[in-house]
Amino acid sequence: MGRLDGKVAIIFGASPNMGGTIAHWLAKEGAKIAACDLDPKVAQQTADFLNGRGYETIALSGDASEQDQVVRMVKDTVDHFGFVDTMVNLAGRQLRWPVTDINIHDWNLQIKTFLTAGMLTTKHVAKAMIEKDKKGCLIHILSSAAHYGEPGNSGYSASKAGLNYFSKAAAMDLAHLGIRVNCITPYAMEHNIWRFGVGAPFRTRYSTNMQDFLESIPMGRFPRASDIGNAAVFLADDASDYITGADIPVDGGTRAKYPGWQPGKFTNIDVKDYYEQNVATAFGEPVEKTV
């Protein structure tokens, strides 16, 4: 028996890296999956992967920041599976600008696609759970940017920080119904190496790159999509049914460490060696490196 047998999970943002891996990890523990993405090809790719491994999955496409589309995706999930009792939200679009250069279009777009989408997915999945008299868990994926002042990324930081505290307030609104709202905070994800390369600047004006991130992590490796999947399984499991309003940092101790300490400078860890020794993944499984 799986830890999530009998559960139905809707995933907003189901690309193969993080969202698809979370969906895979939930499915392996017995959950049925509605894989939702703005891009219908991405949603179908995830559904095909999971169905090909014997996990019951449907693909849905839509914009999580548009109320009518969220309502439709939730309704389609309930119509197909009978109910929904688990949600993971990864929706959003990140646009990096120094605060003096950011334009109102990009600011509003980030607020809409991260924070408004978080509100809409919470609202309508919670309503669907209430209508079916279901308890369950709503999970939002944050970022270390929700907790720190990240240069060149003020709109993203503001949106993710807002989502963090929206989640806490929503947890209080829904606690008496047995509906829990929690967050997971990753740090610089390992799959960014495969996307951007080992030396590419991660912040255009600022020199932070994957080496800088790696040196800042006490446990000496980047978080993997499978680490986020494990945290999502834990929160979705009924064994955590007394946990709500929480945020789990999946960052190898980065948020807990003394700010000035750079542990990687003492271990001589190098991101080029890391790249050579580690395997790229999609859906949590090994794939050929692309950079």
N, C-alpha and C positions, 0 to 999 in steps of 0.2 A: 504494500500500500504506500502511496505517496503522501507527503505532508499536506498537499493541497487537493486531494481527491474530492470531487464534487463541487469544486469552485469554478467560477467563470471570471476571467480577467479581461479587461479592455485596456489596451496599450495605445496611448496617443504618442506617436513618434516612433515607428517600428522599424527603423533602418537596421541593417545587419550589424552595425557596431554595438551600440549600447542597448537600444530599444529591442532589437531582434534577439540579442543575447538574454536580456531579462525575460522576454517572452518564452524563449527556449527553456530557461531555467524554471520558470513557473510551470510550463507544460510538462517538463520531466518529472515534476512533483505531483502531476495529476490534474492541473487546471486546464480547462478549455479556454481558448484564446480568441479574442477579436483583435486583429492586428490592424491598427488605423494609422494612416499617414496622409500627408498632404499630396504626395505623389502616389497615384494608384499603382504604378509599377513597383514601387518599393513595398507597399502593403502586400501586393500579390507575391512578391519575392519571398517575404517572410512567411506568408501563409503556405506557399509551395514547399519551403524548406521544412516547416513543422509538419504539414500533412504528409510529406514524404517520409517522415520518421514515425508516422502513426499517431500524431497528436491532432486532435480535432481543432481546427482553426478556420476562421473566416477572414477575408480581407475586406476592409472598408476604407474608403478614401474621403477626405474632407479636411476643412480648415478648422482646427481646434479653437481659433479665436473668433469664429463666427457662430452665433448662438443657434441658428437654424440648422447648421451642419453638425454641431455637437448633438443637438436633439435627435437628428436623424441617425447618427452613428450609434448612439446609445439605444434608440428604439430598435434599430436593426439587430443589435446584439441581443437585446431581450427577446425580440421576436424569434430569433434563431435558437437561442440556448434556454429561454424561459426566464432568465433573471441575470443579474450581474452583481457580484459581491466584492470585486477587487478591481482597482484601477491603478495604473502607473502612467504618470504624465511626464513626457519629455519634450513637449511642444515648445517651439520658439525659434526665433531667428536672431543671431548675434551680429551686430554691426559695430566695429571699433572706430572710435574717434576720440581725440583729446577733447576735453570739455569745452575748450574755446572754439572748436571747429565743428562740433556735432550740429546737425541740422534737425529741424523739428520733425521732418518726415521720418528720419531714422529713429529718433527718440520715441515718437508715437508708435512706430512699428514694433519696437522692442517691448514697450509697455503692453501693447496689444497681444503680441504673439507669445510672450512669457506670462505676464501677470493676468491679463484678461482671460487668456486661454486657461490658466490655472483656476480662475474663478468659475468659468463656464463648465469645465470638465468636472470640477468638484460639485457644483450645483446640480447638474443634470444626472450624474451618476448617483449622487446621494438621493435625489428624488426617486430614481428608478429603484434603488435599494429599499427606500421607505415604502413605495407602492407595493413591493413584493414581500414586505416584512422581513427583510434580510439585514443581518449585521455584516460587517466587513471592514475593509481597509482601503483608504485612498492614499496613494503615495506620490509625492512630487519629487522629481530629481532636481536638486539645486546645483550649486557650484561653489568652490571656495570664494568666488567673487561675491557671493551673498554675505560673506563675513568679513571681508577685507576691502580696503580702498584700492582698487586695481586701476593703475594709470592707463589711460587710453581706452577705457572700457566702462565709462560711467553709466551708460544706459543699461548695459547688461547687469552691472552690479546692483543698480537701483531696482531693476525688475526682479532679479533673483532674491534680493533682500526683502522686497515687498511680498514675494510669494512665500518666503519663509514665515513671515508674521501673519499673512493671510491664512496660512495653513494652521497656525496655532489658534487663531480666532475661530476658524471653521471647526477645529477639533472641539472647542468648547461648545459651539452650537449643536454639534451632533453627538456629543458624548453620551447623553441620556438615551440615545437610540442604539447604542452599541456600534456606532459607525466611527471608526478611528481615522485620523488624518495625521500622517507623518511625512517626514522628508528624509532624503538621503543626499549627502554632500560628497561628491567625488572631488579629487584634485586633478592635476594635469594627467589625462588619461593616456595609457600606453598606446592606444591606437593612433594618437596624434603623431607618433613617430612615423607610422606607415603613411599617414596623410601628408605630412609636411616635411619629412626628412629630419636628419639628426642635427643639422646646423642652421636650418632656416629660422630667422627671427620670429618669435611668436607674438611680439608686439612691435609694430612698425617703427615707432619713434623710440621705443625703449628696448634695451638690449636683451631682455629676458628670452631665453631659448630653452630647448629641451634639456640641455646640460644644466642650466641654472635650476630648473625645476627638479631634476633628478638629485642634485646635490642638497636640496632642501628637505628631502624626505627621510626621516629617521630610519625607516625600515629598508631603505636602499633600493626600492623598485617602484615603478609607476603602478597605480591602480589599474586593474584590468576590468574589462566589461563583465567578466565572470564574478569579480568581487562585488560589483554592483548588483548582479543577479542574485548572489547569495544573500545580500542584505534585503533585497526585495522579497525573496522567499521567506526570510525570517519574519518580516513585518506582515506578510500576507497570511502566515500560519496562525491558526487559532491559539497556539502556545504563547503568542505575544498579544493576546486580546485585552491586556490591561495596560498596553503602551499606546498613548496618544499624545499629540502635540509635541512629539520628539523629532530631533534631527540627528541622524546617525552619520558621523564623519567617516568616510571610507577613504582614508588619505595616508595610511601608514604612520600616523602620529604627527602629521605636519601641523595641524591646528593646535595641538597640545604643546608643541616645543617652544623653547625660548626663542624669540624672534631673531636674534643675532646669530644664533648657532646654525652653522651650515655643516651638517654631519658628513656630507659627501666629500668635503674638502679633506677629511681625515682618513677616508677609506680609499681615495684615489679612484672612485668609480667614474667611468667614462661612458657617455651615452653612445659613442660609436661601438664600443665593446658590447654594450647592452643590446644595441640593434642587431649585431651579428649573432648574439647568443640566444635571442628570444625569437619567438615565432609569431607572425601576424595571425590574427583570428577574425572570423566573421561568424556571428551566431555562437560565439564561444568556442569554435572549432578551428583548427589550423587551416590557413590558406596561404597561397604564394604571396610573398612580399611584393608590393607595387611600386616602391621607390628605391 
